[in-house]
Amino acid sequence: MKLSCTLFAALAAVAVTSTALRAWDYEGHRMVNEIALASLPADFPKFVHEADNAERIAFLAGEPDRWRNVPDLSLRNVNDPDHYLDLEQVPEAGLEIAKLPPQRTLFALEFAAGRTAHIGEFPPIDPTKNLDHTREWCGFLPWAIAENYDKLRSEFSYLKVFEELGTPAEIANAKADIVYTMGVMGHYVGDGAQPLHTTKHHHGWVGANPNGYTTAFAIHQWIDGGLIAKAGIKLSELAPNVVPAQPISLAAQPDGRDPMFVAAVNYVVAGNALVEPLYRLEKDHKLGDLPNDSVAPEGRDFVATQLLKGGETLGAIWLTAWRSAVPDTYLRKQLLLRQVAAAPAPGK
């Protein structure tokens, strides 16, 4: 364990106020949303770049973490697991990552049954630390991403109809819905870019540890914000490296699963592949987590790359939602009926 006792104590004092996982501090999440905005092509709806809307999208990057700051157990139960997926627990429950169902509730049933059948693979749950009943779950991050994508595509679908047949107020409200979903969705995509949100080793290495990785709880919070602050990573240096967004393929999957959900799972799997490289950087003194250590270029580049990856992935999801959205036919029918009803009777 390399994290200094002083640093560990300081970070742990903050962390123990909540058992929930966080990814990136607000500044990091905000950068992810701003990078995504910068990645959008010129033909993307321009209202998202209006100053007030762009600021709101950036601000909403922190919204799901703000929901975690309250003690309400019902909110924590439904919100907290959306921020992570402890990927190793999926096979430990006897399930296949490549066959995860897109329906959250179906997965919950399968995981609960698998966890019960393989209970020896899981550490005991301390009920005093599980008042919100989230520790029975391995997390729902890819579901949160895919579900918010579906919401956004629906909002683009009805915006197109309101722009044709709606009132100025309806159009403004539809745009506000889109801004809100874009911003909140960005939080979960940003979570997926932080490798410690894709693993059971989220607050230090657990279980067998032949490579001697740190078991310090504080590593998570250090990656979230301490390193970013110490290394001085800013949006201004990342912005020139933003790659223009490209839509995600929605080609039919051989097994019939929703292609955006499959893309979200693959995104989390790619993040999980970086868990050991991240722990190796810490072991090799590259993360600047000791008071007298500076952040090595390798550690700085690792985090900067993940912030860019999160933003570019988010931009691609936004773009896909807009381009794949078709006008809401039910709403269009209703607005046409309203138009007919409002028309003056013949001869008047």
Stockholm file with secondary structure:
# STOCKHOLM 1.0

chainA/1-348         MKLSCTLFAALAAVAVTSTALRAWDYEGHRMVNEIALASLPADFPKFVHEADNAERIAFLAGEPDRWRNVPDLSLRNVNDPDHYLDLEQVPEAGLEIAKLPPQRTLFALEFAAGRTAHIGEFPPIDPTKNLDHTREWCGFLPWAIAENYDKLRSEFSYLKVFEELGTPAEIANAKADIVYTMGVMGHYVGDGAQPLHTTKHHHGWVGANPNGYTTAFAIHQWIDGGLIAKAGIKLSELAPNVVPAQPISLAAQPDGRDPMFVAAVNYVVAGNALVEPLYRLEKDHKLGDLPNDSVAPEGRDFVATQLLKGGETLGAIWLTAWRSAVPDTYLRKQLLLRQVAAAPAPGK
#=GR chainA/1-348 SS CCSCHHHHHHHHHHHTTCCSCCCSCHHHHHHHHHHHHHHSCTTSCGGGGSHHHHHHHHHGGGHHHHGGGSCCHHHHHHHGGGGCCCTTHHHHTTCCGGGCCSCHHHHHHHHHHHHHHTGGGSCCCCGGGCTTSCTTCCCCHHHHHHHHHHHHHHHHHHHHHHHHHCCHHHHHHHHHHHHHHHHHHHHHHHHHHSGGGSSSCTTSCCSCCTTCCCCCTTHHHIIIIIHHHHHTCCHHHHGGGCCCCCCCCCCCCTTCCCHHHHHHHHHHHHHHTTHHHHHHHHHTTCSCCSTTCCCCHHHHHHHHHHHHHHHHHHHHHHHHHHHHCCCCHHHHHHHHHHHHHHSCCTTC
#=GC SS_cons         CCSCHHHHHHHHHHHTTCCSCCCSCHHHHHHHHHHHHHHSCTTSCGGGGSHHHHHHHHHGGGHHHHGGGSCCHHHHHHHGGGGCCCTTHHHHTTCCGGGCCSCHHHHHHHHHHHHHHTGGGSCCCCGGGCTTSCTTCCCCHHHHHHHHHHHHHHHHHHHHHHHHHCCHHHHHHHHHHHHHHHHHHHHHHHHHHSGGGSSSCTTSCCSCCTTCCCCCTTHHHIIIIIHHHHHTCCHHHHGGGCCCCCCCCCCCCTTCCCHHHHHHHHHHHHHHTTHHHHHHHHHTTCSCCSTTCCCCHHHHHHHHHHHHHHHHHHHHHHHHHHHHCCCCHHHHHHHHHHHHHHSCCTTC
//
